[in-house]
Each structure stands twice: as structure tokens, then as C-alpha cells.
């Protein structure tokens, strides 16, 4: 195995030294209570860095700083100035892509290719919403009752936004939680996932370097059970943006209701990916593998339920196993690695429990189903690509989100059948369809109960296309025009002219 210690960027090595502080009111500060926690490298389970662990006192300081910054001028800052600062931040993130990519790879286990690709997407995302800062408009309105009245609407920022991120794709999700609110004129209190705070703190240094006024962006670190609760219940936060599990999302929704905070929740999924017999299997099968194994299966929209039309089921199954068994597991900083570790020991144990339950339910494990028997990987949180057949929608592995490299494949016989089975879930985040028949494609698009339907490729996301969760996969939208409108409020104005 490559000695990846030698590959760590010098700037990253310097950044990892010393205790990581929080960013509040334009200053780097320790937690009020002085408590620390450790960031763990999932490849080796060794300590990467020590980080201050905040509590409600730190959240309160951050919220007060954000409120002062909002009322003190940020909400009236010229849109082109907000755009300039976001573009400056995008430039700095781009200049530091290698460092941000390595921090993500070190802390959550994403390969250089995957983590680097999503870090680059963070740059595009910042620039995309920098453009929207100057393009938020109201409307003039003709009143139904007539009269000499001038009526119009105008969009205004909400205020202080409490933003809570997930541990997969940390840098990208952090930029998701910054770009739209800031472009719309809000201030932000950002809490990264406890397992993956380093790249967000690094971005905080770039926020400082870009010249954002003190208090516009604040970053607090620590456990979700403390900080998440404090952010969600704080009376002076106007909006909560959260990416994470449905269980936590429900808790946030409940707490936010006390003060009727606005919310955007991007939650879990158990997405169906459907291969019809007429599909181009040379594209569909690798696409199905990407849908489940990208980021070691740690993707909310992962295509974890693969429905295959029965006439091509055996052929697809054989090809899936062949590709899965060829995957190279390794240290994510090794350029040859195709899949890294899961984020934590707890996540490996979760995956193991689901696979064991699948065995008890009568599953046939076609490949994987265990940790790799490789002494070079034994210290890390590695799990083999796993393909399971022989289950139905009543089994846990099929209907619950595993968040790991586990694919359940299920045969089907008719379009009516697969529509019903694909929709038989509490989730509705994403779905994939593979077919060369236009009528089949449009029938599925109309019938699938999911916020995103991707045809003949998986993960067809873009900043200009909203990401919306149906059912228990979320509330509201990220990305696109909808993603920034969610951080504004509409004021109606009517003026009697005479």
C-alpha cells in the first residue's frame, strides 16, 4: 500500500496541529467550557486533531454575533457586494481545493476522486448563488378589485439562519448551507457534523480571508445532541437548514415548531433504481454500481434498491457481482483506491447488523457481506461491496436506509408492479430509470413518488435543479431558485394613489 502519510499536503499538516477553535464574531475562540473532542481518521482510527466542543453558551454567543451583524448592516448590504464576497470565497476555495479535498478524505474516508469532485462542486455552488444575489425580484400586482392602487411584492432576508450539516461530503454541504442564505442577505450560525468538522473550519479561515464582516458567518463545533438542540430551540434564530437523517429531521421539525421557525430539511432515502430489459446494460450496470458504491454508499440518494426486469435479471446480477468484486478498497489518499472506509466504527457495526438481519431473513449474499480480509485494512472501518438477493419489501435491508455499500437487487415482471413496489417506502428522495423506450421513461417519471427522477444515468444533480425530498425525505428544497427563495420572506405592499 502507498504510504499516504507522505501524500498529505504541507498546509494540511500545519492545519492539523494545535487545537481547533470555533469561529464566532470574526474571531477564533475556544469553547466557553473548554471541553475538547477528537477527530478520528476512519482509515486508521487514529486521532487526526483535537477540536473544541461547544454547548448552548457558544451557540448563544454565535447567534448574538449573527444578529448584530444582520441588523448592523448585512441585511442592507448591496447585492453586488454580497456577490463579490461569495465569488471571492469561491476563488479561495478553488485555490485550496487540494487541502479541502485531503481534509475530507482524511476525516470521512471519501476517495480523492470523490471528495475532490464534490469540493470542486462547492466552488461552482458558491459562484452559482453569488449570481443569484443580484437577481432576486419582487412582482408588481394588478389588484382584482381595481382602483388607483400601486401594489407589489418584495423579497427580504429572513434573519439569522442556523445551519446543520451531515458528515458525508462535508465541504460541499457546508457551502450549500452558506451560499444561498448569504446571497439572500441572511447571517449564518453553521454547525458541521461532529465527525467531520475540519474542512468546514478550514473554509471558515477562507471566509475570514475573503473579508466577510464579523458575525456574518459563525461556526460552532461539537455534538449534535447539544449544539443541534441549542440551535433548533434558540429564540433568535429565524430559519433552520438541516441535512441528515429523517429521525433527527423530525426532532428538529418538532423543536422548530415552538417558535414557528422556517425549516429546510434534506433527509434520508431508500431510493429505487430500475433497469428495464430494453436498457443499454453496458451503461445501466456500471451506473447501478456507481449509484450504490459512490462514497462507500454513504449518500442519502444512493440507489440502494435495484429492480431488474426478470428477463435480464441473471445477466445483470452476474455483471454487478463482477464489477463489485473488482473494486479496489484502500486508503482514500491513495489515488488507486476506488472505495474508502465508512466514516466510523459505529457505522460499520450498523452495516454489519443489517447484513446479518438480511441473512436471517433468508437473503442470498452474492458478494461481500463482511469486512475485507486484508491486514493492510484491518485498522480501518472498511466493508466489502455487498450485493444481496432473495428479499422483499418487508425486510429491513430493503425498506430501511443502511447508509453503506449494500445493494438489494429484486426482479420484477411488469411496469405496473415495479411502480407499486418502488413507491412502497416512507422515503421519496430520488429514483433512477434505465430504458431506451420513451413511453416507459415518461410513464415512470409521472409515476415515481420521488423528488428527483434520473433517466439513463444516476446522480444527475446540478445547482440549477432543485433537490427536493418527498414524503419523509425532507421539507423544502436545496439548490436552484427554490433553494434561495427558501431563505427569503415575501412582503406585500399596496399604496393608495389618490
Protein Blocks (a to p, Z undefined) as FASTA:
>chain_A
ZZfklmpcfklmmmmgojddddeehiacddfklpacddddfklopafbdcddddfklmmm
mmmmmmmmmmnommmgcfklmmmmmmmmmmmmmmmmmmmmmmmmmmnopafklmmmmmmm
mmmmmmmmmmmmmmcccdddddfkgpjdddddddddfbjadddddfehkllmmmmmmmmm
mmnopacdddddfklmmlmmmmmmmmmmnopaehkaccdeddfklmmmmmmmpmkbcbdc
ddddfklmmmmmmmmmmnopacdddddddddddddfkbcfklmmmmmmmmmmggnlpafk
lcfbccddfklmmmmmmmmmmmmmmpccddfklmkbmbdcdfbfklmmmmmmmmmmmmmn
opacfbgjiacddfklmmmccdcddddehiafkbmklmpcfkpabdcddddfbfklmmmm
mmmcfbdfbccdddfbfklmmmmmmmpccfbdcehiahiacfklccddehjlbgcjeehj
klmmmmcccddddddfZZ
